[in-house]
């Protein structure tokens, strides 16, 4: 009798597991009408598609070259490791693909188990063609087979945003098909270069046409990153994307917005976590994971705004310029031989070290500046140079005002050779 009860219990457990498996798979391929919007509270009570086949990956977008600052890297990467970031989508101007500072950054990130992906995109490609993109990919391939061979960049993230144009909005189905054909071509080309393609998309492409959307996922994507920016409908808005990606076994992630309010980029209070703090953001991530499982990756847009949310502090760049009579003055008006770092002494007793780097390298000679990580609002800082061959003659005191939601400050100061 006891044995029969054990068998019966096991049979029930197996039946429950089988039912759960069927529910998951039924839900995972069930298409929801994008127009029938469901709030997160309603959605969480009725829909579940938990899949924990993979550990949860986390990404972050970086539009600035902050992470190439080797001196400040340990401070900059602390947030990345604390949040278990596994990939940085890094926008990389072409000039850096032949510069050793990029190889060092990729190596530094790789040492922490973080992949560097090449982030690029321009909505005009939809109309002008892909020559610019192919030139970028050729330069990336040269980097991977040249100075970056030890730590190549093998993933590209395409944030094209053709859907924001007036032409697309007038005829979304036709332009979606045009975009699909272009991105299919890009993916084939990228695979020839041994590159993986991540498509960065809004959460609204599924509303255009289900068949076209499925074709796009199947034919154009190795991975998908979804700008899931409606905070009160995050669960609903990602459903179709997750369903189709799981159908074709394509990794997918949801992106959280952390930009401050911005009319130009259409960032309003309903989209951003900038003002709510990390606890609220962590709760949102947990809720999505409860519904979709760890196989749904998460991403943050973007580094410097998330840094403010995460730390409450800011980042500051200090540009040094020298007097005209300085014989070492370069074409940018900067001292040509200014070694060492910049020290910030705060009236709150704090000390920060700002490290030199070139954040905007171009075809010509980029300007050098010092990056300070962790500046605070309302603190009076006094600047001093480690290099005793120069002295600061103007701009040696600074105070940062966070009232306008700034996250990266740009300051300048003037020096002259020490007597």
N, C-alpha and C positions, 0 to 999 in steps of 0.2 A: 504493500500500500504506500509506504513511504517513497519507494522508488517511482511509483506511478505519479505521485504528487510532484516529485522533482522533475520528471519528464514533462508533466503538464505545465509547470512553471517555466521550464526552458522553452517549451513550445509557444507559450504566451509571449515570452520575451522576444523570441525570434519573430513572431507575428508582428509585434509592436515595432521591432527594428525594420522589418520588411515594409510595414506601412509607412514608417518615417522615411525610408528610402524612396518609396513611391511618391510620397507627398513632396519631398525635396525635388525629385526629378520632374514631377508634374509642374511644380511651381517654377522651376528653373527655366522651362521652355514656354511658359505661359506669357503671352504678350498682353501688356496692359495698354489701354487706350491713353496716349499721353494727354489728351484733352480732359480726361476725367481725373483731375488732380485729387490726391488723397493726402491729408495731413499726416505727419509722422506718427502722431498718437493713434490715429485710426489704423494706419498701415501696420504698425508694430503689433497690433492685436490680431491681425488677420492674415499676415503674409510672413512666411519664413522660408529662406532658401540657404540654410547654413551649410557651408562647405569648408572644411578645415583640412583639405588635402595638403596645403602648403603653409609654412609659417608666414605670418603677415609681414609684407614688405612695406617700407615707408620711404617716400621720396620727398625732395624739396626742390623748388625752382629757384635759380639764381640768375638774375639779369645783370648783376654787377660782378666784376672780377675781384671781389674782396678776397676770395680764398687763395689767390695767387700770392698774397702777402705771407711769405714764409715766417717772418718774425712773429706775426699775430696769429698764425694758423692754430696753435694750441688753444688760444682763447676763442677763436672763431668756431672751432670744431667741437668745443665742449657741448654746445647745444645739440649738434648733430648726433653725438654719441649718446647723450641723455635721452634723446627721442628715438634712438635705434634706427636712425636714417641709414638706408642701404643704397640709395642712389641720389646723386645731385644732377639735376638737369641744368647744365651750365651754358649760358649764352657766351659764345667765344668769338670775338672779332678775328678776322682772318690773320691779322698781324701776329697774334699769339701762337698760331699754329707753326710758326718757325722760331719761337722764343722758348728758351729753357725754363722760364718761370712757369709755363703751362705744364711741362713735364714734371716739374717738382710738385706742383699742386696735385696732379693726377696720382703721383706716387704717394704723396702725403695722405690723400683720401683712401687710396688702395690699402695702405698700411692699417687703416681703421676698418677695413672691410666695406668701404663705400665705393660704388662704381661712379665714374664720371660719364655722363651722357652729353652729346653735342646737341644743344637746343637751338633751333632756328625756325624761321617762318616769316612769310610776308604775304599778305592777302593779295597783293598785285600779281603774284605768280599765277593766280587763276586766269588773269587776262594777258599777262606779258610772257608767259611761258616759264620754263624752269632753268634757263641758262644760269641764273645767279645761284640757284641751289646746286646745280651740277658742278659749278666752279668751287663752291664750298666743299662738296663731297670729294672732289679731286684733291683739294688742299688737305682735307682730313685724311685721305688715303695716303698722301705723301708724308704726313705727320706720323701716321701709324707704321709706315714702313721706313721711317727715318728716325728723327730724334725721339719719337714716342714709342719706338718698337718694344721697349721693355715693359711699358704700361700703356698699351694702345686704348683708344676710345672706340668701342665697338658698337655703341648704341647711338642712334640719332632720334631726336624727338622733334616732330613737326607740328608747330603751332601756327598754322597758316591763316586761319580766321577769315576765309573768304565769305563766310556766312554773314559777316557784319556789313557787307557792301550793299548798296542800293540795288544793284543788278540782281544779286542773289535773292534779296527780299521780294523783288517783283516776280521772280519765277524760280522758287527754291528747288523744284524737282529737276528742272533742266540743268541748273548750275550744280546741283548735287551730283548729277550724272557726269558732268564735265569734270568736277573735282575728283570723282571716283576714278575716272580714266587717267587723270594726271597722277594721282597717288598710287595707282596700280603700277604705272610706269616707274615711278620713283622707287617703289618697293623692289621691283625686279632689278633695277640698277643697283640699289643698295646691297642686295643679296650677292651681286657679282663682286662687290667690294667687301663681302663678309661682314656686313653691318645689319644690325637688328633695327627695325623701324617701330617707334612708338608714335601713334597718332594721338595728339592732344585735341580733344573735341569738346563742344558744348553738350549740355544734356538735352538738346532740342532736335538733334538730327533724326532721332527715331520718329519724331512727329511728322516728318516730310513724307516718308513712304517706308513701310516695313521691309519690303523686298529689296529696295535700293540700300537701305541701312544694313541689312544682312549681307548683301554683296560687298558693301564697303568694308565691313568688319572682316569678312572672309578673304577678300582679295587684296586689301591694302594695309592690313595691320598685323604686326607680330605681337604688339601689345597695345593697350588702349588706356589713356588717361583722361578722365572725364571731369570737366569743370562743373562740378555739382554745387552750384552757388546759391540755391534757394534754401535757406536754413530750416524753414518749417516744412519742407517737403523733400529732404535729402534722401529719405528711404524710398519714396515713390519714384523720384526722378532718375534714380540709378538702376531701377529694376530691369527695364528692357535691355540696357547696355550689358548688365551682368548676365542676363539670360542668354543673349546672343553670344557673348564672349565665351561663356561656359559651354554652349552648344558646340563651338568650334575650338574649344580648348585654348583660348587666347587669354593671357593674363590681363586683368583689368584693375584699375585703381580709381578711387574717388578723390577729388581735390578739394581742400578747404581754402577759402579765401581769407587772408589776414591783412589785406590792404586797408588803410584808413579811408574814410569817405572821399570819393573822387568822382566828380561829374563826368570828366573826360572818359574814364574807363567804366562808367556806369556802376560804380561801387556804392551801394547804399546800405543802410543799417540792416536790411533784410538779408544781406549777402555775407557780410564780413564778421569775423570774430575778433577784430582788432581791439574793440573796446570791452570785451567780456573776459579776457584772461584765459590762461591755460587750462584751468579746471573745467570751464564750460566746453572748451575745445576737446579736452580729453573725454568728457561725457558723450559728446557727439560721436567721436570715434568709436567709443565702446558700444553705443546704440547701433551704429551701422554694423559693427562686428557681430553683435548678437543676432541680427537679422540675416547677415550674409556670410558670416564666418571669416576666418583669417585668410581665406583665398582672395578676398577683396582687399587689395592694397590701399594704402592711404597716402596722400601727398599734401604738401603745404605750398601755397602761393603767397609770399615768396620769402627768400632768406632774410632780407634786411627788415621787413615788416614783422615777420615772425620773431626775429631777435628782440624787437621792442616788446612784443606781447610776452615773450618768454622771460625776459630779464627786467623789463621796466626801464631799461637804459637805452642809450643811443650809440651810434657810430659817428666818428668825425674824421674828416680828412683835412690836413693842414698843408697848404702849398707855400713853400718858401721862395721868396724873390730877393735878389740882391741889388745893391746900389749900382748905378750905371758905371761908376769908376772901377768896379771890381773887374780885374783882367780875366777872371775865370768865368765871367757871366756867359751863359750859353744862349742859344737862339730863342729860348723861351723866357729869358730874363732871370733864370734861376742860377744859383751858384753851382758851378760845374763839379766841384769837389767837396761836397758836403756829406761826409761820412757820419756814421753813428745814428742814434735815434733821438727822438724828441721826448722830453719829460714834461708831464703835466702834474703840477702840484695843486691839489684842491684845498680850499679853505676849510673843508670838512675833515682834513687830515689824510685824505686819500692821495695816492700816487699812481699815475698811469704812464705806461711807456707806449709811445706811438712809433710804429716801425715804418721805414721807407719802402715804397714800391711805385710802380707805374700803372695806374688803374685804367688808363685809356690809351693804350698803345695803338698807334696808327702807322701809316706808311712813313711818316716823318718821325721826329724824336718826340716821344710822349713826355708829358710833364711828370716829374716825380713829386710825390706827396707823402705825408706821414699819416698812417691810419691808427687812430686811437679807438680801442674797443671798450665800451662800458662807460661812456660819459654820462653824467647825471644832470638832471634839470636843477637849476637854482644853485649850482656850485660855481664859485669863482675859481678859475684855473689860471695859474701862472706858468708860462712856457719857458723852458730852458733847453739848450742844446748840449748833447754829449760831446759834440765836436767843438773843442775850444778855439779852433781857428776862425770861427765866426761868432758874432754876437747879435742878438735880436735888438733892432732899433725901433720897430713899430709892430703892433699887433701881438704883443707878448702877454696879454691878458684877455680871457674870453669867458663868457657865460652862455650857457645853452638854454634856449627857450623852447619847451616842448608843446606850447599851447596850440601851435598850428599842425600838430600831429606829425612833425618831422621825425624821420628815423635815421637819416644820413645827413650830416651837416658838412658844409664846405667852408673852410676858413683860410685866410692867407695871412702871412706875416713877412716882414722885411728884415733882412740881415745885412751885415757888412763885415768885411774881414776884420778880425781883432787886431788892435794895434800892439 
